[in-house]
Amino acid sequence: HLSRVDRPPAPSRAVAACLPAQPATTMAAQLNALMRMSQGRGARALAAVAVGGFVLSRALYDVPGGHRAVIFSRFVGVKRSVVGEGTHLRVPWVEKPVLFSVRSKPTVIPTLTGSKDLQTVKITLRVLSRPVESELPTIYERLGTDYEQRVLTGLINEVLKTVVAQFNASQLITQRQLVSGLVKQRLVERAKEFYIVLDDVSIVDLGFSKEYERAIEAKKVAQQRAERAKIVVEQARQEKAGTIVKAKGEAEAARLFSDAIKANPNFLKLRRLEAAKEIAETLARGRNTAYLDPSVLLLDTDIERVKDERRR
């Protein structure tokens, strides 16, 4: 073996050109090297495209229908602008969109309070609420995304107890519309302080303690009995008045009948003839044939002859 010092120097380019051609194995190795270089460049391009797509996806965000977005920046905090519906750009890892629904949402809250006459009242209120869009950054700073739970529950309890305490238990039933109007008016005023709009406020349930409900039921039963007694008394009074009128009419009819007989003896014969006519018409309408004594049926109108036969 020759040492590094004893080795001959490498041939120059001119000398290498005069040398014979390299074998095929050396050319294949060079081709493989070129292919590896091209594959590395393609992989780097694909990696660059993937990174770019990831960054772009992080830079885009959507605001769905019925929502608004508030942008929180790591450098300046909550921005004062409100972003509407659609697809928007942001600075990845620096800006964060916070979505708020601006649709009216129902909230049902039951409350236990007391009336003016110290009766326990169970009342349930239903409200339709939504935030003021221009004040969403302030709502996010002061209350957060769960502002409804933080604000509405306390406001409703406060307003209901204040209004219900001004009415008796019976007034809460008879003046329910007035109570609902006062609750809505005061609740709307208080919600404005927190940038919340109330589209509707209604009392969906109103109840009392079991003792008071039993007392109301007993009162209703007593009133019904009293009304029934009044009706019975009035009926008796009407029947009495009717009996009196009927008796007076019969007495007057008897007096007129007596006066008519005294004034004209033939009036009695006329009445007997009318009675005989009615009996004859009744028998004529019947299907059966009957043979009866004319004197018994008042068909014999010869009064004098009847009297003579009875005397004999």
Secondary structure, 3 states (H helix, E strand, C coil): CCCCCCCCCCCCHHHHHHCCCCCHHHHHHHHHHHHHHHHHHHHHHHHHHHHHHHHHHHHEEEECCCEEEEEEECCCEEEEEEECCEEEECCCCCEEEEEEECCCEEEEEEEEEECCCCCEEEEEEEEEEEECHHHHHHHHHHCCCCHHHHHHHHHHHHHHHHHHCCCCHHHHHHCHHHHHHHHHHHHHHHHHCCCEEEEEEEEEEEEECHHHHHHHHHHHHHHHHHHHHHHHHHHHHHHHHHHHHHHHHHHHHHHHHHHHHHHCCHHHHHHHHHHHHHHHHHHHHCCCCCCCCCCCCCCCCCHHHHHHHHHC
